[in-house]
Amino acid sequence: MAKVLVGKTSEIGDGKITNVTAGGKEILVANVGGTFYATGNTCTHAGAQLHEGRLNGKELVCPWHGAKWDITTGNLNWFPQKLKQIGSYKVVVENGSVYVEV
């Protein structure tokens, strides 16, 4: 697995989300209470970029149609249809920097 730099912990404050392209994958990284999580960045309903949505605690809301995802697992919390999960990635924090493993 490759470890890809996302940014400094100080740049991704509590309740903030960012994105990175790594290994040909669009990945969203979120800070929830000082713990960093990474999921796929593309909604499996209609392809929205999820980093343009909003984060409510551990729930990520799609900016286009309101699908709700659990940022800690990449699992779907709510949508009228069953959607494919967005998945999750391992996050590593070292020396004040956030990395995602892909």
VOTORVO-343086 format. One line per 4 residues: their letters; for each residue z, y, x of C-alpha. Coordinates in Angstrom, 3 decimals, padded with zeros to 6 digits. Last residue first. Layout:
! residues N
A = Z Y X ~ ...
END
This chain:
! residues 102
VEVY = -000.841 003.374 -004.302 ~ 002.598 004.510 -003.158 ~ 003.647 008.027 -004.158 ~ 005.312 010.433 -001.746
VSGN = 007.768 013.284 -002.312 ~ 009.012 015.291 000.680 ~ 012.521 016.570 001.417 ~ 013.075 014.263 004.387
EVVV = 011.896 011.193 002.500 ~ 011.461 010.684 -001.258 ~ 009.499 007.573 -002.257 ~ 007.832 007.106 -005.645
KYSG = 006.550 003.736 -006.859 ~ 003.777 003.922 -009.410 ~ 003.696 003.529 -013.173 ~ 001.255 002.438 -015.833
IQKL = -000.728 004.473 -018.365 ~ -000.239 001.818 -021.066 ~ -003.207 000.946 -023.294 ~ -002.918 002.502 -026.717
KQPF = -001.785 001.143 -030.099 ~ -002.718 003.674 -032.761 ~ -000.560 006.179 -034.675 ~ 001.052 007.310 -031.379
WNLN = 004.595 007.016 -030.075 ~ 006.616 005.756 -027.113 ~ 003.730 004.403 -024.997 ~ 004.828 002.850 -021.722
GTTI = 004.336 004.541 -018.351 ~ 007.763 003.281 -017.274 ~ 009.942 006.285 -016.359 ~ 007.593 008.866 -017.898
DWKA = 007.921 007.254 -021.338 ~ 004.758 008.400 -023.124 ~ 004.198 010.365 -026.325 ~ 000.695 010.783 -027.772
GHWP = 000.350 014.350 -029.037 ~ -003.400 014.587 -029.606 ~ -004.706 016.876 -026.850 ~ -001.833 017.966 -024.578
CVLE = -000.293 014.473 -024.284 ~ 003.509 014.573 -024.504 ~ 005.615 013.135 -021.661 ~ 009.071 011.870 -022.606
KGNL = 011.819 011.528 -020.007 ~ 013.366 014.918 -020.860 ~ 010.677 016.687 -022.878 ~ 007.724 017.045 -020.490
RGEH = 004.651 018.932 -021.588 ~ 000.935 018.315 -021.358 ~ -001.498 019.609 -018.712 ~ -000.219 016.914 -016.308
LQAG = -001.491 014.430 -018.902 ~ -005.175 015.043 -018.185 ~ -006.765 014.073 -021.490 ~ -008.956 010.953 -021.537
AHTC = -009.240 010.270 -025.262 ~ -006.608 007.627 -026.079 ~ -005.792 006.216 -022.624 ~ -004.286 009.511 -021.514
TNGT = -005.109 010.133 -017.860 ~ -002.441 011.014 -015.291 ~ -001.239 007.480 -014.534 ~ 002.451 007.404 -013.840
AYFT = 004.870 008.631 -011.169 ~ 008.617 009.270 -011.431 ~ 010.926 011.505 -009.397 ~ 014.679 011.660 -009.933
GGVN = 016.316 015.099 -009.669 ~ 017.080 015.363 -013.389 ~ 013.554 014.332 -014.351 ~ 010.993 015.368 -011.736
AVLI = 007.474 014.292 -012.676 ~ 004.473 012.953 -010.755 ~ 001.094 012.359 -012.433 ~ -001.513 010.197 -010.706
EKGG = -005.317 010.257 -010.921 ~ -006.564 007.226 -008.988 ~ -009.338 007.085 -006.368 ~ -006.862 005.987 -003.701
ATVN = -004.772 009.054 -004.395 ~ -005.524 012.047 -006.604 ~ -002.414 014.148 -007.171 ~ -000.649 015.656 -010.155
TIKG = 002.314 017.845 -010.956 ~ 005.156 017.841 -013.467 ~ 008.287 019.955 -013.752 ~ 011.540 019.201 -015.595
DGIE = 013.648 019.646 -012.463 ~ 011.681 021.450 -009.776 ~ 008.605 020.171 -007.956 ~ 008.130 022.612 -005.050
STKG = 011.636 022.026 -003.636 ~ 010.955 018.274 -003.510 ~ 008.051 019.032 -001.189 ~ 004.610 017.735 -002.090
VLVK = 002.601 014.721 -003.304 ~ 002.128 012.973 000.043 ~ 000.376 009.606 -000.241 ~ 001.859 006.275 000.901
AM = -000.749 003.535 001.119 ~ 000.000 000.000 000.000
END
